[in-house]
Amino acid sequence: MTDDSHPARTADGSEDSLEDHTQQLHRHLEHTAELPIDRDANRWLGEADAIARDVAMSDLEDDVVVERVGKIQHLLSEVDETGHEEADDHLEAAIQCCKAILEEARHN
């Protein structure tokens, strides 16, 4: 991640950097991989996790990060439910991370 990552406001009013949000996004998706979930959901989440891992672990320009997070958001929108309550919670948190990243990008 570049050092010029813009901070994004969290729900509680504190600020997290773009890097912080991408790390959170990756952690939530990574946790879904450890849980017994619906096969179709697993396919979408697995692809989203692979992109999120790349975004979180690579030094990418902000516009590339935003583009890839948009792809992740699309993949997550394909999942209705996972069949596992904890995975559903991580899915919702990942969706919120995507929204925060994309919303902040629109304001910059």
Beta strands, then each sheet from edge to edge (+ up, - down):
strand 1: 7-9
strand 2: 15-17
sheet 1: 1+ 2-
end
